[in-house]
Amino acid sequence: MKNVSRPVIGILGIPVCDDERDAVIALFNDYKNTVVRKGCIPFMISPLANTDYIGTRLRDIPALTETEKEMYREMVDMCDGVIIPGGYRFYEFNKYIAQYALEKDLPILGICMGMQILAQLGRDDHCLVKNETDTNHRQKNVKYVHKVNIIDDTLLKNSIQKEVITVNSLHRYHIGEVKGFKVSAYSEDGLIEGIELPNKNFVIGVQWHPEKMTEYDESADRLFDTFIDECQKYKVKEKK
């Protein structure tokens, strides 16, 4: 796959429950469609264990084997960038893939739960807090829910090129505080909406879902354009 001319964008597969087919691994259309529309190849990084991720309690899911870790590394090695998407539960494979992508300095875009996974890396404490403000941050199929204030001198500000944007919102929990990351955006009610790693080329997490907005919102489209540009740069660098 590294011989292909287009950037390969790894997207973590998300375990979901399907009433007819039981547990399945999903590559959500909004991520796939956006990557394809940007001229890149979507590649699902699927969880590997023979496990019912939905029906099994987190503490009962077996730890990653050395073979699984090696296979995850090989899948990430095929990619020029990684999207850590939104989802429902943190799994060990999510964090392992994210950590390895960080070590490779791959361009990373973490979205909703994906941002929360990034913020949790390297921490023993739990960084998530339940939303308890007057704003309802979980509104399905609503194009715009609340405003976000973007901080100057951040990758996010350079990408979107605006100080204030309006976003959708689909989360019940938020990051209470960051360790190692830099906060790049806050919601109008004071919740952390964006984070990034200053010592990496491109690692951005956002709490909203720009993949659902790219066809009607300029800021969301710019964020993906910047991410894809960084993936293209990584691909060129790796060829040298």
Order of alpha helices (4+ residues) and beta strands (2+ residues): beta-beta-beta-alpha-beta-alpha-beta-alpha-beta-alpha-beta-beta-alpha-beta-beta-beta-beta-beta-alpha
